[in-house]
Amino acid sequence: MRSASGPEFIRRGEAPANAPMLAAMELLGQRWVLRVVWELEPGSLGFLELRRRMGNCSSSMLSERLQQLTAAGLVIKNDAGAWELTPAGIALGRALSDVWDWSESWKSQQS
């Protein structure tokens, strides 16, 4: 959970490098980033299969997001040439599963 000092970081406008949650929000808020993690959560995928699952995400955008996620330590290209989540990416995937559960509950409340 958030620490008592969490909201102060936002009010003070501290740089994301000094505020991990803001840095994470900056990365994860980019279009397609969470979708890549979501698609890789069940297991590794080659680029073409990942691209197919991403719908209307272009190949160049997917390449860019994979580079960013690699730099962030969330995905790697394995020995077989497929993309997979790192331990940090797996932990994020588990967090997304919690968001999935929340969204299902929220959706049923909207009906």
CORTA-V937002 format. One record per pair of residues at least 24 apart in sequence whose C-alpha atoms are under 10 Angstrom apart, sorted by sequence separation. I is the first residue (numbers start at 0). J is the second residue. If there is no record, write none. Layout:
i=I j=J
i=I j=J
This chain:
i=31 j=56
i=30 j=56
i=35 j=61
i=31 j=60
i=32 j=61
i=35 j=64
i=36 j=65
i=30 j=60
i=31 j=61
i=35 j=65
i=46 j=76
i=32 j=63
i=33 j=64
i=43 j=74
i=45 j=76
i=32 j=64
i=36 j=68
i=43 j=75
i=44 j=76
i=45 j=77
i=49 j=81
i=31 j=64
i=32 j=65
i=35 j=68
i=43 j=76
i=44 j=77
i=48 j=81
i=49 j=82
i=30 j=64
i=31 j=65
i=43 j=77
i=45 j=79
i=46 j=80
i=47 j=81
i=29 j=64
i=32 j=67
i=33 j=68
i=39 j=74
i=44 j=79
i=45 j=80
i=46 j=81
i=32 j=68
i=43 j=79
i=44 j=80
i=45 j=81
i=46 j=82
i=36 j=73
i=43 j=80
i=44 j=81
i=45 j=82
i=26 j=64
i=36 j=74
i=43 j=81
i=44 j=82
i=45 j=83
i=35 j=74
i=42 j=81
i=43 j=82
i=44 j=83
i=42 j=82
i=43 j=83
i=44 j=84
i=26 j=67
i=27 j=68
i=42 j=83
i=43 j=84
i=26 j=68
i=41 j=83
i=42 j=84
i=39 j=82
i=40 j=83
i=41 j=84
i=39 j=83
i=40 j=84
i=26 j=71
i=38 j=83
i=39 j=84
i=38 j=84
i=35 j=82
i=36 j=83
i=37 j=84
i=42 j=89
i=23 j=71
i=35 j=83
i=36 j=84
i=40 j=88
i=41 j=89
i=35 j=84
i=39 j=88
i=40 j=89
i=39 j=89
i=40 j=90
i=37 j=88
i=40 j=91
i=41 j=92
i=36 j=88
i=37 j=89
i=40 j=92
i=36 j=89
i=39 j=92
i=40 j=93
i=37 j=91
i=38 j=92
i=36 j=91
i=37 j=92
i=40 j=95
i=36 j=92
i=37 j=93
i=40 j=96
i=35 j=92
i=33 j=91
i=37 j=95
i=33 j=92
i=36 j=95
i=37 j=96
i=34 j=95
i=33 j=95
